[in-house]
Amino acid sequence: MKKLCLIISVTLMSSHAMAENNTYIRNGNIYSHQGQFFAGAGVATGSEFYKDQDHKTVVYLNGGYHGEDFNIDLTGINYRFFGDNDSLVNFSAFLVANPGFDSDDADILTGMKDRKISGDLGLNADIHLGQGTLSTKFQHDVTGVYKGYQADITYYHPMDLGFASVVPYAGVHYFSKDYVNYYTGVSSSEVTPQRSAYQGSGSLAYNVGYAMVIPVTKHLDITQATGYSHLASNMADSPLVDSSNQWVTTLGVSYSF
């Protein structure tokens, strides 16, 4: 799980219905403590994306600033250019990175050409439907690495447990043919007895899971999330991919100031 091709996004609350712990959704992401800087760390563990991956449990770090319209942290940058906290619909532009891989990240990748980190520019629409939020995204590679695009639609339904906020979610993510072949394809020059040639087409991933935020103090939160993805055959049939069933769970803390 050192470098995953799948990014399981989880969100918590529609921005016009903030909980008492100040957790809200913006650009299809979980944010809290609007107008403050934050620093966070935790542990993530999950299934192998590539066969015989070296690392399935890692420590992660995050930090940045979450404002009313502008947000920046280690997961990306976004800016809300239409709507406000009380609007039915918000539109945002965002920039995110896609992780690459090194040939020594997993046994099945040995001898392959390293895949580079890529960057996508995208548009997002958050539609607030009562207590739920429908988030849609379209993003395209602007770094010329995989030269394709991705799209996503996910529904989030927040629930207040009193001591915490929890939101189950379900959605579908689309990877274009160029993305699938860059990160999971095998060219003729990379073929070995254990690794056959593979070129796929556009593929879907079906995602379900939940995220939880537990306020400890005015500034400190405990965060926990678990997600599951089922990869469609166009990606799962790659000789590099360990399984069509992927999961990840995280536990961390976040301090806002």
JOBELJO-V554141 format. One record per backbone hydrogen bond with DSSP energy under -0.5 kcal/mol. NH is the residue of the N-H (numbers start at 1). CO is the residue of the C=O. If there is no record, write none. Layout:
nh,co
NH,CO
NH,CO
This chain:
nh,co
2,55
8,6
9,7
17,14
19,23
22,19
24,31
25,13
26,29
29,26
30,10
31,24
33,22
35,66
36,33
36,66
38,64
39,255
40,62
41,253
42,60
43,251
44,58
45,249
46,56
47,247
51,240
53,50
54,105
58,44
60,42
62,40
64,38
65,72
66,36
67,65
67,70
71,78
72,65
73,76
74,63
76,73
77,95
78,71
79,93
80,69
81,79
81,91
82,91
87,84
90,126
91,82
92,124
93,79
94,122
95,77
96,120
98,118
101,115
105,102
107,52
108,51
109,106
110,107
112,109
115,101
118,98
120,96
121,140
122,94
123,138
124,92
125,136
126,90
127,125
127,134
128,88
128,126
129,127
129,132
130,128
132,129
133,156
134,127
135,133
135,154
136,125
137,152
138,123
139,150
140,121
141,148
142,119
143,119
150,139
151,174
152,137
153,172
154,135
155,170
156,133
157,168
158,131
159,166
161,159
161,164
162,164
163,161
165,213
166,159
167,211
168,157
169,209
170,155
171,207
172,153
173,205
174,151
175,203
176,149
180,176
181,177
182,178
183,179
184,180
185,181
186,198
190,187
191,188
192,195
195,192
198,186
203,175
205,173
206,230
207,171
207,205
208,228
209,169
210,226
211,167
212,224
213,165
214,222
215,213
216,220
217,220
221,254
222,214
223,252
224,212
225,250
226,210
227,248
228,208
229,246
230,206
231,229
231,244
232,204
235,232
236,232
237,233
238,235
241,238
242,49
246,229
246,244
248,227
249,45
250,225
251,43
252,223
253,41
254,221
255,39
256,219
257,37
